[in-house]
Amino acid sequence: MFLQSPRISLSLSLSLSISLSLTVSLDFSLSQMFTEEKEASSSPPPQQNQSNTPSDANLGFAERSFSAAGAAFLSAIIVNPLDVAKTRLQAQAAGVPYSPPWHHARSRMVSLGPNTVFTDLRCSPSCTHSGILGTEPVCRPECFQYKGTLDVFYKIIRQEGFSRLWRGTNASLALAVPTVGIYLPCYDIFRNWIEEFTIQNAPNLTPYVPLVAGSVARSLACITCYPIELARTRMQAFKDIQIGMKPPGVWKTLLGVLSPVGSTNSLQNCVAIDLIVETVQSYRILWTGIGAQLARDVPFSAICWSTLEPIRRRILGLVGEDTNASSVLGANFSAGFVAGTLASAATCPLDVARTRRQIEKDPARVLRMTTRLTLMEVWRDAGIKGLFTGIAPRVGRTGPSVGIVVSFYEVMKYILHHRHTT
């Protein structure tokens, strides 16, 4: 019994030393863990770059505008036919006639001869509703009614020529280059400013930064360039086919917008103050439908950027540090395509109201109508179908357009950034 006591004491001492060492190590681990948690909680959250691209910083407004203008130029040329189709469908639903009157055609035949070929009346040989005018088969009025996007393409090419699918491209370029040149750089700048402010003062509001920045930037660009937008819509909506004459351009179209008001005012006896007021009223008509334009573009930008930024950030996050021009292009085009498609579908009724207000030619009605009254009129005349007139070409145009513009813009920023760093 006494011989075993050293063993017992030895085992007790070993167990006490092991338990003591475990206790010390456990206490050290716990204290280290709590220290790390305290340091992590006390340190400020890392600032995330909203665009997730290294090219977003250290670029001036001029370089951003150059990138945006190039993107707008490319997009305006590629998707213009879909814009023409959408405008024609919406204008037709608003009552714009696309078939020339038969009595007008007969008078032209009498004056120009029975063997004259009228390109604006020419009918397809397969048309079952065609008639004969002189020696040429011509279409009846119902053959000029557009039934859908592809039908618009076919009839424009057949009746007006292939180049008419790019009707209003000069206005689109004159509009897109300054508009996008203002819009995207301002969005970048506003987003960076607001994001920096919210991270420091209200982190919970940071996810809403793209919504606010996109809405403000789009409003600024829209108000600045709106008369060109008005001219483009009118150029695309109306045929204006005259033998031997070119269709009116942007400047002549805007003068045509002003002329009805000017002719109305000239009938009145004006003193100096009345003349000034009426001059302001005349030029005010160049901003006809600006409320409908803002009502469409501000929600569009809010939806678009609120959808685009998380998708773009997620895709670029998957790429990680191996970001290159190809990954920037793919991520931005994919995000832009999805965001543009959703935003254009959601705001289609507002686009219908905008088109109707822009193609209105009655000066008194122009100044009297509002976006709300226009939407109510469309609902009363055609119901829900009327509110979504032209949605197919609008979605088909806007999705690729946003993808092209945003991806080209970000790739150009990426290239310029690397040019600066090297």
C-alpha positions in Angstrom: 0.0 0.0 0.0 2.8 2.4 1.0 4.7 1.3 -2.1 1.9 2.5 -4.4 1.7 6.1 -2.9 4.5 7.5 -5.0 2.7 6.3 -8.1 -0.6 7.9 -6.9 1.1 11.2 -6.1 2.9 11.1 -9.5 -0.3 10.5 -11.4 -2.1 13.2 -9.4 0.7 15.7 -10.2 0.6 14.8 -13.9 -3.1 15.2 -14.1 -3.0 18.5 -12.2 -0.3 19.8 -14.5 -2.2 18.7 -17.6 -5.4 20.3 -16.4 -3.6 23.4 -15.5 -2.0 23.6 -18.9 -5.3 23.0 -20.6 -6.9 25.7 -18.5 -4.2 28.2 -19.3 -4.3 27.4 -23.0 -8.1 27.6 -23.1 -8.1 30.9 -21.2 -5.5 32.3 -23.6 -7.5 31.1 -26.7 -10.7 32.7 -25.3 -9.0 35.9 -24.5 -7.4 36.1 -27.9 -10.8 35.3 -29.6 -12.6 38.1 -27.7 -9.8 40.5 -28.4 -10.1 39.8 -32.2 -13.8 40.2 -32.1 -13.5 43.5 -30.2 -11.0 44.7 -32.8 -13.2 43.6 -35.7 -16.3 45.3 -34.2 -14.4 48.5 -33.5 -12.8 48.8 -36.9 -14.8 50.6 -39.6 -16.5 48.5 -42.3 -14.5 48.2 -45.5 -15.7 50.5 -48.2 -16.9 48.7 -51.3 -16.5 50.1 -54.7 -19.9 50.0 -56.2 -18.7 49.2 -59.7 -16.1 46.7 -58.5 -13.8 47.8 -61.3 -10.4 49.4 -60.8 -11.2 51.8 -63.7 -13.8 53.7 -61.7 -11.4 55.9 -59.9 -8.9 58.6 -61.0 -10.8 59.4 -64.3 -11.9 62.9 -65.1 -15.3 64.0 -66.4 -13.9 64.5 -69.9 -12.6 60.9 -70.1 -15.9 59.5 -68.7 -17.8 61.6 -71.3 -15.6 60.3 -74.1 -16.3 56.7 -73.1 -20.0 57.3 -72.8 -20.2 59.1 -76.2 -18.5 56.2 -78.0 -21.0 53.8 -76.3 -24.0 55.9 -77.3 -22.8 56.2 -80.9 -22.5 52.5 -81.3 -25.8 51.7 -79.6 -27.8 54.3 -81.5 -26.8 52.8 -84.9 -27.4 49.2 -84.0 -30.8 49.4 -82.3 -32.4 52.3 -84.3 -34.7 50.0 -86.4 -36.3 48.6 -83.3 -36.9 52.2 -82.0 -38.6 53.1 -85.3 -40.8 50.0 -85.1 -41.8 50.9 -81.5 -42.6 54.5 -82.4 -44.6 53.5 -85.5 -46.8 51.1 -83.5 -47.4 53.6 -80.7 -48.2 56.4 -83.2 -50.6 54.2 -85.1 -52.4 53.4 -81.9 -52.6 57.1 -81.3 -54.4 57.7 -84.6 -51.5 58.7 -86.9 -52.5 57.6 -90.5 -50.0 55.7 -92.5 -52.1 55.1 -95.6 -52.3 57.9 -98.2 -55.8 58.9 -99.3 -57.0 57.3 -102.5 -58.3 60.6 -103.9 -54.8 62.1 -103.4 -53.3 59.1 -105.2 -55.7 59.6 -108.1 -54.9 63.3 -108.4 -51.2 62.5 -108.5 -51.8 59.9 -111.2 -53.6 62.4 -113.3 -50.9 65.1 -112.9 -47.9 62.8 -113.3 -49.3 60.3 -115.8 -50.9 56.8 -115.6 -47.7 54.9 -115.9 -46.1 56.6 -112.9 -44.8 54.2 -110.2 -45.7 55.5 -106.7 -43.2 54.0 -104.3 -45.2 55.0 -101.2 -48.3 53.2 -102.6 -46.5 50.1 -104.0 -48.1 46.8 -103.0 -46.6 43.4 -102.5 -47.5 41.0 -105.3 -48.8 38.5 -102.7 -51.2 41.1 -101.2 -54.9 40.0 -101.7 -56.2 43.5 -101.1 -54.3 45.3 -103.8 -55.9 47.4 -106.5 -54.8 48.9 -109.8 -53.8 52.6 -110.1 -52.7 53.3 -113.7 -50.5 50.3 -114.5 -49.2 49.6 -111.0 -50.7 47.4 -108.2 -51.2 49.5 -105.1 -52.3 48.7 -101.6 -55.6 49.6 -100.1 -55.5 51.5 -96.7 -55.8 48.3 -94.6 -52.5 47.1 -96.1 -50.7 50.0 -94.4 -51.8 49.0 -90.9 -48.9 47.6 -88.8 -49.7 44.3 -87.1 -46.4 43.8 -85.2 -42.7 44.4 -85.1 -41.8 42.2 -88.0 -44.7 43.6 -90.0 -43.4 47.1 -89.4 -40.0 46.1 -90.8 -41.5 44.4 -93.8 -43.8 47.3 -94.8 -41.2 50.0 -94.2 -38.7 48.2 -96.4 -41.3 47.5 -99.1 -43.1 50.8 -99.1 -40.3 53.3 -98.1 -37.0 51.5 -98.6 -34.5 49.7 -96.4 -32.7 52.9 -95.3 -35.9 54.2 -93.7 -35.4 51.7 -90.8 -32.6 54.2 -89.8 -35.0 57.1 -90.0 -34.0 59.6 -87.2 -30.6 58.1 -86.7 -29.0 61.6 -87.1 -31.4 62.8 -84.3 -30.6 59.6 -82.3 -26.9 60.4 -82.6 -27.4 64.1 -81.9 -29.4 63.0 -78.8 -27.5 60.0 -77.6 -24.0 61.4 -77.6 -24.7 64.4 -75.4 -27.4 62.7 -73.3 -25.3 59.6 -72.5 -22.2 61.9 -72.2 -24.0 63.7 -69.4 -25.9 60.7 -68.0 -23.2 58.1 -67.3 -20.5 60.3 -66.0 -22.9 62.2 -63.7 -24.2 58.8 -62.5 -20.7 57.7 -61.6 -19.9 61.0 -59.8 -23.2 61.1 -57.9 -23.0 57.5 -57.0 -19.4 57.9 -55.6 -20.4 61.0 -53.6 -23.6 59.6 -52.2 -22.1 56.2 -51.4 -19.2 57.8 -49.5 -21.7 59.9 -47.5 -24.0 57.0 -46.7 -21.1 54.7 -45.6 -20.0 57.3 -43.1 -23.3 58.5 -41.9 -26.1 56.0 -42.8 -24.8 52.6 -43.8 -28.4 51.2 -44.1 -29.1 53.5 -47.0 -26.1 52.4 -49.1 -28.1 49.8 -51.2 -30.4 52.7 -52.4 -27.5 54.8 -53.7 -27.8 53.5 -57.4 -31.5 54.4 -57.4 -31.0 58.0 -56.3 -27.9 58.6 -58.4 -29.5 57.1 -61.5 -32.7 59.2 -61.1 -30.9 62.5 -60.6 -28.4 62.0 -63.4 -31.1 60.9 -65.8 -33.3 63.9 -64.9 -30.4 66.3 -65.6 -29.6 64.7 -69.0 -33.3 64.5 -70.0 -34.1 68.2 -69.4 -30.9 69.4 -71.1 -31.4 67.4 -74.4 -35.2 67.1 -74.6 -35.9 69.1 -77.8 -33.7 66.7 -79.8 -35.7 63.8 -78.3 -38.9 65.5 -79.5 -37.5 65.9 -83.0 -36.4 62.3 -83.1 -39.8 60.9 -82.1 -41.6 63.0 -84.7 -39.1 62.0 -87.4 -39.7 58.3 -86.7 -43.5 58.6 -86.3 -44.3 60.4 -89.5 -43.6 59.2 -93.0 -43.1 62.6 -94.8 -42.7 61.0 -98.2 -42.5 63.6 -101.0 -41.4 63.0 -104.5 -37.9 64.4 -105.1 -37.5 65.8 -101.6 -35.5 64.6 -98.7 -37.4 64.1 -95.4 -36.9 67.0 -92.9 -34.0 66.8 -90.6 -33.7 67.7 -86.9 -33.7 71.5 -87.4 -36.6 71.5 -89.9 -38.6 69.2 -87.6 -38.1 71.6 -84.7 -39.1 74.5 -86.8 -42.2 72.6 -87.8 -43.0 72.2 -84.1 -42.8 75.9 -83.6 -44.6 77.0 -86.7 -48.2 76.2 -85.7 -47.8 78.3 -82.5 -46.1 81.1 -84.4 -48.9 81.2 -87.0 -51.5 81.3 -84.2 -49.7 84.1 -82.4 -49.2 86.2 -85.5 -53.0 86.7 -85.8 -53.1 88.6 -82.6 -52.2 92.2 -82.0 -49.2 92.1 -79.7 -47.6 94.7 -77.5 -44.0 94.3 -76.3 -44.9 92.4 -73.1 -47.3 90.1 -74.9 -44.7 89.4 -77.6 -42.2 88.3 -74.9 -44.7 86.1 -73.2 -45.8 84.5 -76.5 -42.2 84.0 -77.5 -41.5 82.1 -74.3 -44.8 80.2 -74.8 -43.6 79.3 -78.4 -40.3 77.9 -77.2 -42.0 76.1 -74.3 -43.6 73.8 -76.8 -40.1 72.4 -77.6 -40.4 70.8 -74.2 -43.8 69.3 -74.9 -44.1 66.0 -73.0 -41.1 66.7 -70.7 -43.3 65.6 -67.8 -44.1 62.3 -69.6 -40.4 61.9 -70.4 -39.3 62.4 -66.8 -42.1 60.2 -65.6 -40.7 57.4 -67.9 -37.0 58.0 -67.5 -36.7 58.5 -63.8 -38.4 55.2 -62.8 -36.6 53.5 -65.7 -33.2 54.7 -64.3 -34.2 53.8 -60.8 -35.2 50.2 -61.7 -32.3 49.8 -64.1 -29.5 50.8 -61.8 -31.0 49.1 -58.8 -31.0 45.9 -60.8 -27.8 46.4 -62.7 -25.4 47.2 -59.8 -26.0 44.0 -57.7 -25.8 41.7 -60.7 -22.6 43.4 -62.0 -21.1 43.3 -58.5 -22.0 39.6 -58.1 -20.5 38.6 -61.4 -17.3 40.5 -60.9 -17.1 39.1 -57.4 -17.0 35.6 -58.9 -14.2 36.6 -61.2 -12.2 37.9 -58.2 -8.8 39.5 -58.7 -8.4 38.1 -62.2 -10.4 41.0 -63.7 -9.6 41.9 -67.3 -11.3 43.6 -70.2 -13.2 40.5 -71.3 -14.7 39.9 -67.8 -15.6 43.6 -67.5 -17.3 43.4 -70.9 -19.2 40.2 -70.1 -20.3 41.2 -66.6 -21.6 44.7 -67.7 -23.3 43.5 -70.8 -25.1 40.7 -68.9 -26.2 43.0 -66.1 -27.2 45.7 -68.5 -29.2 43.4 -70.7 -31.2 42.0 -67.7 -31.7 45.4 -66.1 -32.7 47.2 -69.3 -35.2 44.5 -70.2 -36.9 44.6 -66.8 -37.0 48.4 -66.6 -38.3 48.9 -70.2 -41.1 46.4 -69.6 -42.1 48.0 -66.4 -42.2 51.6 -67.8 -43.9 50.8 -71.2 -47.2 52.6 -70.3 -45.2 55.8 -69.6 -43.4 55.4 -72.9 -46.8 55.2 -74.7 -47.9 58.4 -73.0 -44.7 60.2 -73.9 -45.0 59.2 -77.6 -48.6 60.4 -77.7 -47.7 63.8 -76.2 -44.7 64.2 -78.5 -46.5 63.5 -81.8 -49.5 65.7 -80.9 -49.8 68.6 -83.5 -52.7 70.6 -82.1 -51.1 73.5 -80.1 -54.1 74.0 -77.8 -54.2 70.3 -77.0 -50.4 70.1 -76.5 -50.5 72.8 -73.8 -53.7 71.3 -72.2 -52.8 67.6 -72.0 -50.9 66.0 -69.1 -49.3 62.6 -68.6 -52.1 61.5 -66.3 -54.8 62.6 -68.8 -53.0 60.9 -71.6 -52.7 57.6 -69.7 -56.4 57.8 -68.8 -57.3 58.4 -72.5 -55.2 55.4 -73.6 -56.9 53.2 -71.0 -60.3 54.4 -72.0 -59.7 53.8 -75.7 -57.7 50.5 -75.7 -57.5 49.2 -72.2 -54.4 47.4 -70.9 -53.3 46.4 -74.4 -53.1 50.0 -75.4 -50.9 50.8 -72.4 -48.4 48.2 -73.6 -48.4 49.0 -77.3 -45.0 48.4 -78.8 -43.6 46.5 -75.7 -41.9 43.9 -77.9 -39.7 46.2 -79.9 -39.1 48.4 -76.8 -37.9 45.5 -74.8 -36.0 44.1 -77.8 -34.3 47.5 -78.2 -33.6 48.6 -74.7 -32.1 45.3 -73.3 -29.3 45.1 -75.8 -28.9 48.9 -75.9 -28.3 49.2 -72.1 -26.0 46.2 -72.3 -24.0 47.8 -75.2 -23.8 51.2 -73.6 -22.8 50.1 -70.1 -20.3 47.5 -71.2 -18.6 49.7 -73.8 -18.5 52.5 -71.3 -16.9 50.4 -68.6 -14.4 48.8 -71.0 -13.3 52.2 -72.2 -12.9 53.3 -68.6 -10.9 50.2 -67.9 -8.6 50.8 -70.9 -8.1 54.5 -70.0 -7.3 53.5 -66.4 -4.7 51.0 -67.4 -3.2 53.5 -69.9 -2.8 56.0 -67.0 -1.2 53.4 -64.6 1.3 52.3 -67.3 
